Amino acid sequence: MKKVAMIMVLGLFLAGCGAAVKESGYYDHSSHYKTWSHLAFSWFGYNHITDQDAEKSSAQKWWGISYARH
């Protein structure tokens, strides 16, 4: 009986994760990183952000659409 309950909990957890990913729009992109510059920044440059990084991010749309919070 414990195994059945654990399988049900795991199933619900995975269904919730799948719904969250679908809602986020992650599957609408062809790749995880937008450009090679985005990959390099995400792996190595995120500790020391410069104005040039911010300009590249905005120009290449690394982070997708920003929604204003109310």
Backbone torsions as a table, in degrees:
resi	resn	phi	psi	omega
1	MET	NA	-36.1	178.9
2	LYS	-65.0	-36.5	179.7
3	LYS	-65.0	-41.0	179.7
4	VAL	-63.9	-43.6	179.1
5	ALA	-62.8	-43.0	179.5
6	MET	-64.7	-39.6	178.3
7	ILE	-64.5	-39.5	178.5
8	MET	-66.2	-43.1	178.5
9	VAL	-63.1	-43.7	178.1
10	LEU	-62.0	-42.2	178.4
11	GLY	-61.6	-44.2	178.1
12	LEU	-64.9	-39.9	177.6
13	PHE	-61.0	-48.1	-179.5
14	LEU	-65.2	-37.0	177.1
15	ALA	-63.6	-40.8	177.9
16	GLY	-64.6	-41.6	178.3
17	CYS	-64.4	-41.8	179.1
18	GLY	-62.1	-41.0	179.1
19	ALA	-66.3	-39.2	179.9
20	ALA	-65.6	-41.4	179.5
21	VAL	-66.7	-41.6	179.4
22	LYS	-62.7	-42.8	-179.9
23	GLU	-65.9	-31.4	-176.8
24	SER	-73.2	-18.9	-178.4
25	GLY	84.3	12.0	-177.6
26	TYR	-59.3	-38.1	-177.0
27	TYR	-74.9	-7.7	178.5
28	ASP	-77.1	-9.9	-177.5
29	HIS	-99.9	149.4	-179.5
30	SER	-82.7	-17.1	179.9
31	SER	-150.5	165.9	-179.7
32	HIS	-74.2	-42.5	179.6
33	TYR	-103.4	138.2	-176.6
34	LYS	-67.9	-45.3	-179.3
35	THR	-142.1	174.5	176.1
36	TRP	-66.1	-32.2	176.4
37	SER	-64.4	-38.5	178.3
38	HIS	-64.7	-42.8	177.4
39	LEU	-60.6	-47.6	-178.8
40	ALA	-62.6	-41.9	178.5
41	PHE	-63.8	-44.7	-177.2
42	SER	-66.0	-32.3	-178.0
43	TRP	-86.5	-38.4	-169.6
44	PHE	-124.3	-30.3	-167.6
45	GLY	-100.9	-2.1	-172.7
46	TYR	-68.9	-15.9	-179.9
47	ASN	-76.6	-28.2	-176.8
48	HIS	-129.8	84.5	-175.7
49	ILE	-81.5	131.3	178.8
50	THR	-111.0	170.1	175.3
51	ASP	-62.6	-34.5	178.6
52	GLN	-63.7	-38.9	177.3
53	ASP	-63.1	-42.5	179.6
54	ALA	-64.1	-39.7	178.5
55	GLU	-65.9	-44.3	177.8
56	LYS	-61.6	-43.3	-179.6
57	SER	-59.1	-45.5	-179.7
58	SER	-68.2	-45.3	-177.7
59	ALA	-66.0	-39.6	-176.7
60	GLN	-93.1	-2.1	178.0
61	LYS	54.4	53.9	-179.4
62	TRP	-60.7	-38.7	-169.3
63	TRP	-102.0	10.2	176.7
64	GLY	75.6	-152.1	-177.4
65	ILE	-83.7	131.9	175.0
66	SER	-96.3	134.6	178.1
67	TYR	-106.6	131.7	178.5
68	ALA	-72.4	137.6	177.6
69	ARG	-92.2	138.4	179.4
70	HIS	-109.2	NA	NA
